[in-house]
Amino acid sequence: MKMKKYQKYMLAFTILVYAYILLSIIIFKYGSPLEVLSGKMSLFTEYNIIPFKDLYDVKLSHGANMTAIIGNIILFVPLGILLQMKNGKTVKNIFYGLGLSLVFEISQYIFKIGSFDVNDLILNTFGALIGVVIYKVIKALFGKKLSNKIIVISGFLVSILVIGLDVLLYMANDGIL
């Protein structure tokens, strides 16, 4: 079942916005791409390779801990949904989630803009797994064609909302609003 042309454009837009969100939150959270890639901006480099060590940071509030944990999971749910929609290969898609998370964690360490944390790998991969399961449930309920249409249209609408909010926040921070 082929997607209509407008659905392909909507999906492409959704993927671009999702990539923007991932990069903004994970790689460019402390500065612009030029600042980060120039090497002029060296914040810190740490690593944790022991699973579940410091997953719950006692120095932070319960709310801050839960936001970090849930945020790491939710961030990769769309990846699992989109990959499962594309190829339907469950195990491979979970490993793609792990692989992308690994690329981000290593990048943070190399560019000294964050820490390499095995807990992030675990939580991100779990998020991709949840995305795969969500797609399978939607597909079981509505069939492949309608499921893909629902996901493409919802992803497009959420993407427009995210871009709109991003523009408003940018304008408010620059005193334009």
C-alpha positions as CSV (number, residue, x, y, z in Angstrom):
1,M,0.0,0.0,0.0
2,K,1.6,3.2,-1.2
3,M,1.4,6.5,0.6
4,K,-0.1,9.4,-1.3
5,K,2.3,12.2,-2.3
6,Y,1.0,14.6,0.3
7,Q,1.4,12.0,3.0
8,K,5.1,11.5,2.0
9,Y,5.6,15.3,2.4
10,M,3.9,15.3,5.7
11,L,6.0,12.3,6.9
12,A,9.2,14.0,5.7
13,F,8.3,17.2,7.5
14,T,7.6,15.2,10.7
15,I,10.9,13.4,10.5
16,L,12.8,16.7,10.0
17,V,11.1,18.2,13.0
18,Y,11.7,15.1,15.1
19,A,15.4,15.3,14.1
20,Y,15.5,19.0,15.1
21,I,13.9,18.1,18.4
22,L,16.4,15.3,19.1
23,L,19.4,17.5,18.2
24,S,18.1,20.5,20.1
25,I,17.5,18.5,23.3
26,I,20.5,16.1,23.2
27,I,23.4,17.7,21.3
28,F,22.7,21.5,21.2
29,K,21.1,22.0,24.6
30,Y,23.9,24.2,25.8
31,G,24.7,26.2,22.6
32,S,24.3,26.6,18.9
33,P,25.6,24.1,16.4
34,L,28.4,26.4,15.5
35,E,29.5,26.9,19.1
36,V,29.4,23.1,19.8
37,L,31.1,22.0,16.6
38,S,33.8,24.7,16.8
39,G,35.1,23.2,20.0
40,K,35.1,26.7,21.7
41,M,32.4,25.6,24.0
42,S,33.7,22.9,26.3
43,L,31.4,22.4,29.2
44,F,32.2,19.0,30.7
45,T,32.8,15.4,30.0
46,E,31.8,12.7,32.3
47,Y,30.8,9.1,31.8
48,N,28.8,6.4,33.6
49,I,29.1,2.8,32.3
50,I,27.5,1.1,35.3
51,P,23.8,0.4,34.6
52,F,21.3,2.1,37.0
53,K,24.1,3.9,38.9
54,D,22.9,7.3,39.8
55,L,19.7,6.8,37.7
56,Y,17.9,8.5,40.6
57,D,20.1,11.4,41.7
58,V,19.5,12.1,45.4
59,K,20.8,15.7,44.9
60,L,17.8,16.4,42.7
61,S,14.1,16.6,43.6
62,H,11.8,13.7,42.9
63,G,10.2,15.8,40.1
64,A,13.5,16.5,38.4
65,N,14.5,12.9,38.5
66,M,11.2,11.7,37.1
67,T,11.4,14.4,34.4
68,A,14.8,13.2,33.3
69,I,13.9,9.5,33.4
70,I,10.5,9.9,31.6
71,G,12.0,12.5,29.2
72,N,14.7,10.0,28.1
73,I,12.1,7.4,27.4
74,I,9.5,9.6,25.6
75,L,12.2,11.2,23.4
76,F,12.7,7.9,21.6
77,V,9.1,6.7,21.3
78,P,8.5,8.4,18.0
79,L,11.6,6.8,16.6
80,G,10.2,3.3,17.4
81,I,6.9,4.2,15.8
82,L,8.4,5.6,12.7
83,L,10.9,2.8,12.2
84,Q,8.2,0.1,12.8
85,M,5.9,1.9,10.3
86,K,8.7,1.9,7.7
87,N,10.0,-1.6,7.9
88,G,8.1,-3.7,10.5
89,K,11.3,-5.3,11.8
90,T,10.8,-5.2,15.5
91,V,14.2,-6.4,16.8
92,K,16.1,-4.5,14.2
93,N,14.2,-1.3,15.1
94,I,15.0,-1.6,18.8
95,F,18.7,-1.9,17.9
96,Y,18.4,1.1,15.7
97,G,17.1,3.0,18.7
98,L,20.0,1.7,20.7
99,G,22.4,2.7,17.9
100,L,21.1,6.2,17.6
101,S,21.2,6.7,21.3
102,L,24.8,5.5,21.3
103,V,25.7,8.0,18.6
104,F,24.2,10.8,20.7
105,E,25.9,9.7,23.9
106,I,29.3,9.3,22.2
107,S,28.9,12.7,20.5
108,Q,28.2,14.4,23.9
109,Y,31.3,12.9,25.3
110,I,33.6,13.7,22.3
111,F,32.4,17.3,22.0
112,K,32.4,17.8,25.8
113,I,28.8,18.9,25.9
114,G,27.5,16.3,28.2
115,S,28.1,12.9,29.6
116,F,28.1,9.4,28.2
117,D,25.6,7.6,30.4
118,V,24.6,4.0,30.0
119,N,21.3,4.8,31.7
120,D,20.4,7.1,28.9
121,L,21.1,4.2,26.4
122,I,18.8,1.9,28.4
123,L,16.0,4.5,28.8
124,N,16.2,5.7,25.1
125,T,16.2,2.1,23.9
126,F,13.2,1.3,26.1
127,G,11.5,4.4,24.5
128,A,12.1,3.0,21.1
129,L,10.7,-0.4,22.2
130,I,7.5,1.4,23.5
131,G,7.2,3.1,20.2
132,V,7.4,-0.2,18.3
133,V,4.7,-1.7,20.6
134,I,2.5,1.4,20.2
135,Y,2.7,1.0,16.4
136,K,1.9,-2.7,16.6
137,V,-1.2,-2.0,18.8
138,I,-2.4,0.8,16.4
139,K,-1.9,-1.5,13.4
140,A,-3.8,-4.3,15.1
141,L,-6.7,-2.0,15.8
142,F,-6.9,-0.1,12.5
143,G,-4.9,-2.1,9.9
144,K,-1.7,-0.9,8.2
145,K,-3.1,1.6,5.8
146,L,-5.3,3.5,8.3
147,S,-2.6,3.3,11.0
148,N,0.0,4.8,8.8
149,K,-2.4,7.6,7.8
150,I,-3.3,8.3,11.4
151,I,0.4,8.4,12.4
152,V,1.5,10.6,9.5
153,I,-1.3,13.1,10.0
154,S,-0.9,13.2,13.8
155,G,2.9,13.5,13.5
156,F,2.5,16.4,11.0
157,L,0.0,18.2,13.3
158,V,2.3,17.7,16.4
159,S,5.3,19.0,14.3
160,I,3.4,22.1,13.3
161,L,2.5,22.7,17.0
162,V,6.2,22.2,18.1
163,I,7.5,24.6,15.4
164,G,4.9,27.1,16.3
165,L,5.7,26.9,20.0
166,D,9.4,27.1,19.3
167,V,9.0,30.3,17.2
168,L,6.8,31.8,20.0
169,L,9.4,31.0,22.6
170,Y,12.2,32.4,20.5
171,M,10.2,35.6,19.9
172,A,9.4,35.9,23.6
173,N,13.0,35.4,24.6
174,D,14.2,38.1,22.2
175,G,11.6,40.5,23.4
176,I,9.6,40.6,20.1
177,L,6.4,39.6,21.8
